[in-house]
Amino acid sequence: MSTIYILWLRELKRYSRSRVQMIASLGQPVLYLLALGFGFGPVFARAGNGSYLQFMAPGVVGMSILFMCVFSGISILWDRQFGFLKETLVAPVPRMQIMLGRTLGSATVATFQGILVFIICLAAGLRPHNWMLALPQAFVFMAMVAITFAALGTAFGSVIKDMQGFPIVMNFMVMPMFFLSGALYPLSHLPSVLTVITRLDPLTYGIDGLRGSLTGVWHFSFALDVAVMAFIAAAFLSLGAYFFSKIQI
Amino acid sequence: MIRVENLVKTFGDFTAVRGISFDVQQGEIFAFLGPNGAGKTTTIKMLTTLLKPTSGTIELDGLDPMQKQKEARQRFGIVFQDPSLDNEQTAYENMELHGVLYHVPRKVRAERIENLLKLFELWERRDDYVKQFSGGMKRRLEIARGFLHTPKILFLDEPTLGLDPQSRNQLWTHVKRLNETENTTVFLTTHYMDEADRVAHRIAIVDHGQLIAQGTSAELQERTNSDSLEGAFLALTGDSIRDESASSADNMRQVARMWRR
């Protein structure tokens, strides 16, 4: 337990100590929110779908959590480069605990980042349909998205050997996962190929859960989103633990 | 304390270590010398559970590190060739984290961290980030950290690489003192013959993955009719430069690793 705690704490310290990074990583969601949210707003409203900002704000929250998780996962690469990873890997503790500490640490940080973006969304005009219900539900989904993708980030960070692999992960895994998740457009009336792909995207269920919780409009349902996310979280945690246990120095 | 018999490690069709055997007694300082690519680091990696030997046996304090990995790890400390500190945390936090990972009880932990940081003259800088430290300070902190969990064996893989003579001198003084007061067995590798001569009780010389001589510095000099350890080392290993063959071996290892994936 103390191993998990001390490595969890390390992630939190790293986050809270780099204010610059904290602010920098708020830049992208704010840009999406302002440029797309207000830019597409009129078209979206004319198509009879209501407020686009209301629609895409949960997507932006999900995006900021996803990116934060992947960046934290990639920090395994830095630790490998600067040697700290070795210090943890020769310690007399199971690798599983090291992996859990790191992963839960980045999930905590990412959830916090998600809450910050959520507050910015509120300032920009997002209005939850029912505060008492929306906040706890949305928190559950933020935490689940965070754990799921922090585990995936750990898996990436364990498999990639150097920084050159990073753009591949971003362009072929993370960006597609974001753009095909329904964060930016509704999932109904899509071409059938796209419908299939969006349903295979794990982030889809997280975004739908967040949007449902906050706006009361679900594409699937609360129960289905929770069940699917819990399943994927478990799968990715096992995957992350497996790849982490295979790291050779 | 350390017993190695017929240790072999191959990477693909490249043999890095071919049948090394030696014994290190408790409380001894044992130096492992050899040209680049001789197999020193590979041997240390096998001794410290980071690599699995192809064949041969290792005993650390009576334990097989592959069978009882956790127990073995608890018994040794290691300072790697390249730094392994967390730059984004303070010196104290680095020590604290190590103490937790090695199950040092809280009270003992605080006390030992204070003693060791004072001994290595880092106590005043305990709340500074490691990224602000000089190379010598980082090395000192790493060695202090290696002693934190009172290991029975301390492995030092070229600990003085890139340090100025003052830092090197000071570092070995501390290591010697802890070797005497805590009876810690020390296993070290270095390229500086004068250091090995000064610090080590016994010296082993490896080349091409084989152990070609071992004994005290005086014994090695006598055997080779030389008047310094450096002379003995050159007489035993020849004076050709190994960098090229070492790096091509490294390349081969890398290629081998790529194809196996």
Interface residues (C-beta under 8 A of the other chain):
Chain A: S2 T3 Y5 I6 R10 K13 R14 R17 S18 D79 F82 G83 F84 L85 K86 E87 T88 L89 V90 A91 P92 V93 P94 I249
Chain B: K45 T48 T49 L50 Q69 K70 E71 R73 Q74 I78 F80 D82 P83 S84 L85 D86 N87 E88 Q89 E93 E96 L97 H98 V100 L101 Y102 H103
